[in-house]
Amino acid sequence: MQYVGVQTQIWRNNRHSILLLIGFPVLLLGMVWSIILILNKDEIGALDLANQYFLIAAPYVIAGVTIWFLIAWVAQGAMIRKATGAKPLERKENMRVYNLVENLAMSRGMRTPKINIIEDDSLNAFASGLTEKNYTITLSSGIINKLDDKELEAVIAHELTHIINKDVRLLVISIIFVGIFSFIAEGLMRTFLRSSTRRSSSSSSNGKKGKGGGGGIALIVIVVLVSYLISLLIRFSISRKREFMADAGAVELTKNPQALASALRKISEDPLIEAVRRDDVAQMFIEHPKKKKTSFFSFFTTLFATHPPIEKRIETLEQF
């Protein structure tokens, strides 16, 4: 993949951030309108009623989403640290890592990001932070100890490129909004299952088939799940490409594509970070830190993967 340049990528990510800030709320409001229409589908003038109730509900939905977004935006740093078990790496603990990070940062004329470490023998790394004051590169102890200087420098350059390109901000925005849809979808699924169980029990005790709102609830669940799926597709449309761009940026910084290719081969053998349980945090890593599964469902999951296949990334690097 041809590298398009830092400023071009920053501009693209800023544009994507704006589109996400607009697109996700529009999708959410469309979902709310559809739910209101379903709830009033049996009423006379259902469409007019849906529009009327939607205008009443929309300000509350927007206010709720804004509050959710602001809280998540402020708390994301603490959430990531808690989810990964990361802690600051002191300079005296590992001068080697500090020298590599500082040299790369100076080559770009930027402030040196903070450095965190995850005490895990597996190999992985990620970048985080939304402003220059809290930009952070997090490395596992395994990746520090098992990569040589050239390989580790390439990995750090990859993560530094995510920071330079504003990928972290773009990813956080998408995670927050997808989290909203996930929360709503999960809540409605539980409500639907409880409602179905109650109707089934009632039908069995009365010897009659259940009637009523079951169909409406099912339609609402379908609408929410489709909206959630669309939100995932919006996120995936940008998340895979950012890894290729960060790889290309690392090559531009280090002038050594083979070092990153070698590092990715080693990472692919053992990327699992035991502390990471949340998938939204896992997607921030250079390689998804989860166990690989072999099943139909795992194959289906790869269709919605946040990372391109690491083999494809290595193949691309070898073409430089």
Secondary structure as UniProt FT lines:
FT   HELIX           6..39
FT   TURN            40..42
FT   TURN            44..45
FT   HELIX           46..84
FT   STRAND          87..88
FT   HELIX           91..93
FT   HELIX           95..107
FT   TURN            108..109
FT   STRAND          114..118
FT   STRAND          125..128
FT   TURN            132..134
FT   STRAND          136..140
FT   HELIX           141..146
FT   HELIX           149..164
FT   TURN            165..166
FT   HELIX           167..206
FT   HELIX           214..254
FT   HELIX           257..269
FT   TURN            274..275
FT   HELIX           279..282
FT   TURN            283..284
FT   HELIX           296..302
FT   TURN            303..304
FT   HELIX           310..317
FT   TURN            318..319
//
